Each structure stands twice: as structure tokens, then as C-alpha cells.
Amino acid sequence: MKTIPIVIASAMVQFLSLNVAHAASTNIIDHGDYLTDTLSGLDWLDVTQSVNRSFNDVSAQFGTDGDYEGYRYATGLEYNGLVKNYTDEEIDVNNYETIVIAEGKIDG
């Protein structure tokens, strides 16, 4: 089974709430309900697909016949990789603070 990361976090909401159709990076492909990072090979479920659902509710839906069958939560390294592949901005693995990406890096 293919493992696909899903992230439920305010940082991801802010990151993916941007219009991916105008992404500066050609490494990201928008499929509507999810996007593909072609450098990492990972598919990312659009956060709007799980909005207003609790961590426990989403987690319970990862299994067979669940709403998110085949999905899992992304690791911090995977998330940082997505940001890097999208913006070309490296994020230190020990940085847990708010990251501000320069204007024009995200929405072209």
C-alpha cells in the first residue's frame, strides 16, 4: 500500500491555503484534493479535506475503508522537505519557530 502523508497543523493550513496553482516551483503538481511533490515522491492531502476534524477522528480513519485509507501523518522532516521543494528555502530540523518565506517565493 502506498503511504501518503497528511498534516493537520496550523502551519500546514497557512502553507497550503496559498493558491498552489500559481506555485513558483515546478516540483509541485496540484491535483485539487491533494498535491504531489515530485522530488520526494510524496502526495499531500489538501488540509481542507480534514478541516474541523480532530486528531483522533482523522487518525481513526487511516485504516481499511476509512475516510483517509492509505494516509498517515507526515513527519517533521517530510514537511520541511515539502517546504524546501516548494520554495527552495532550507528549514533547519531544529527550528520550531514561525518561518517567514520571502514574498514571491510561494505564489510566484
N, C-alpha and C positions, 0 to 999 in steps of 0.2 A: 504494500500500500504506500502511496506517495504521501510523504509528510509535508504539510503546508502550514506555515506559521500564521498565527493570528495574534494580534496585540490589542489588548483592551487597556489603554492608558491615556491620560490626558495629553501626553506628549505626542502620541500617535494620532490622536484626534486632531491636534493642531497641524501636524505634518501632513496627514492625508486629506485634511479638509481643503487643502490647496487644490487648484484645478490641475490634475495630473495630465490632462490632455495637452497642456501647454508646457510640459516638463522640458527643462533645458537639456536633460540627459536623454540620449537615445537608448540608454541601457534599461529604461523602464518602459514597459508596454502596458497601457491601460486597457483592461477588458471589461470595464464597467463595474461589476461587483468585486473584482479583485484586480491586482496588478502583478506583473511578472518582472522580477529583477533578473535580467538575462546574464549578468555577471556572476551572481550567486546561484542562479538556477531555482530560486525560491519564488513561490507565488504568495502574495499577501492579500488576505481577505480585507476588503474595504471596511473600515471601522463602522460605517453606517449599517452594516449587516448585523451588528450585535449591539447597537446602541440601546440603552435603557435596560440591559440585561446584566444581572450580577455576575461576578466572577464565578461563583458556584454554579449558577444556572448554565453559563456558557461551558464551563468545564464538564458538566454532566452531559452535554450534547456532543462531545467529541467522538463517542463510540458509534458502533454499528447502528444505522437508522436514525442517528441523532441529527439535529439541525446542522452540526458542524463536523460530520463524519469525515475522517481523514485529516482534520486540522489539529493543531496543537499551538500552545503559546510560544512565541518567539523568545529566544534568549537575548540578553542584552547585546552580546556580540553580533548576533544576526541583525538586530535593529540598527546598531551603529553601522554595520555594513551596508544596510539599505540606505541610510542617510548619506554615507560616503559615496555609494554608487550613483545616487541621485544628484548630489550636489558637488561631489569631488572634494568635500571638506572632511578631513580626518577628525574623528572624535576619540579622544583618549579613553581607554576602557575604564579608567578610574574617575572619569568626570561624571558626576551625578548632578551637576548643576544645569540650569537652563542654557541651552545652546542657541545662539543667535546666528542665523545664516545671513550672509551679506545679501542685500537687495539684488535681484536679478539672477541669483544662483538657483532659485527654486522655480520661479514662474517664467523664466526667460525674458 
